[in-house]
């Protein structure tokens, strides 16, 4: 079996139909086609897709990150069902985090269904921590975790010494 090669790139109008279909089939609160269209031109959004390198036409994954001052919010991320469990989500999220770091973003927030244990595990593996639970965030009274990733170490100035606290997973 040939190994799939893929690359990230900014989304284009040509990608919107595929992204909208993936949204409808997988998300609890799917984005509308018009909302996705708006993200293409929003200067505060990073709207990327991952496509196959052979044709650059099949959308394998996508994500939208909204920037505000020195923070960002991962609004949506999805890998197509038949391409899951291949490391694409982790690789893609690392690419998005690196892009945000280069743009001087200090933290990334996200909300995830408490039932989406595979996503929660991935986020924790990458250093996101759960900061609160939001009751009834999704349809059918499904709660969500708000999670945060700090891009840099936190420095605390103490009298006569300085301590550095590294990111940790607090489970």
N, C-alpha and C positions, 0 to 999 in steps of 0.2 A: 504494500500500500504506500503510495506516494505521500510524503509529509506535506501538509498544507503550508504555504508561505503566505504571510499577510503583513499589512502595514497600516498605520494610522494616518489619517489625513483630515483636514477640515471637511465637514459635510457640505454638500452642494444641493441645489434644487433637484438634481437628478436622483438624489438619495432619499428624498422625503417620502415618496410612496412606499418604499421598502421599510423605512423606519416606522411609518404609521401602521403598516400591517403587523410588524413585529410588536409594536406597542399594544395593539388590539388583542393579539393572541397571548400576551404574557403578563401584562401589568394590571394591578388591581385598580389603578386610576390612570387609564391610558391618556396620553396627550392627543389632542386633535391635530389633524393635518395643518390647520391654520396656525395653531400654537407652535408647531414645529417650524413652519415657514417663518414665523416671527423671530425665532431663535437664530436663524441664519444671518439676520441683519442686526441683531442686538450686539452692540459693541462690548457689552459686559458679559457676554456668553462665550464659552468655549464649547462648540458643538462639533464633535469629532465622530468619525466612523472608522471602523476597521474593515478593510476590504481585502479580497484575495489578490495576490500579486500578479496572477496570470491575466486576469481581465480587468481588475480594478473596478468591477461593476457590482459584484455580489456583496451586500452589506452583511458582514459576519457579526458585528457588534457596533454599538453606538453609545455615546454618553453626552450629557449636557451638564456643564458646570457654570454656575453664575458667579461672577466676581463682584464684590462690593468692598471698596477700600482695600484693606489688607486681609480680607477673608474671602472664602469661597464656599459655595454650597453645591454639592453633587446632587443635582436634581433628578437625574435618571441615568442608569447604566444597564445595559442588557447585552447578553451574548445569545445569538441564535441557538435554539435548542440542540440542533444537530452538531454544534461546535462547542458545546459545554464540556467541562471536565478535561480540557486540553491545555489549561493554563492561560487561555486568552484573557480572561477577566483580570487575573492578577497582573499580567504583563501590561494590559491596557490601563489599569488603574495606576500602576507605577508610572507609566508615561504621563498620565494626567497630573499626578502629584508633582512630577519633575517639571512639567510645564508651569504649574502654579508657583513652584519655588523660584523658577527663573523670572517670574513676573512679580517677585517680592511678596507673594501671598504668604501669610503666616499660619493660617489654619484652614482646614477643609471640614465642613459639616455635612452630614447626610441624615436622612430618615429611612429606616428600614423596618419592614413588618417583623414583629416578634416571632412570626412563624417561619420566616426565611432564614433558617439556621445555617444553610450553606453560605449565604451572603454574609451573615453576621460573623461566621468563622473566618471568612476571607478578610473582612474588614479588621477584625481583631489581629489576625496574623500580620497585617500590614502596619499595625500600630494605632488603629482607631480605638477609642474607648467610649463606652456607653455613658452618657451624661444625664439622661433622663428617659422616662417612659411617657409617651403621649397616648392617653386613652382614646379609643374610638377614632383613630387617625384615618383608617381605611374603611371602605364599605364593610358591612356585616359586623360592625363593632370590633374590628381588628385593631389592636394597639400597635404602636411603632416605637422603636428605640431611636432617640437622637444620639448620634455618635460624632466624635470630633477627632481629627488628626492634627497634631501640632507639627508644623514643618521643621521647626528648629528646637534645640534644647531650650529649656526655660532657665534663665539665670536669675538668681536671687542674691542681692547684696545684703550681707549680714555684717554687723559690727565686727571689725578685725578679721573677717575672712569671707570668702565667697564660695557658695555651694552651687553646683550644677546638678540639676535633676533631669535625668534622661526619661524619654517616653517609655512607658511600660504598659503592658496589658494588665488591667486590673480586673480579674475574673472572680 
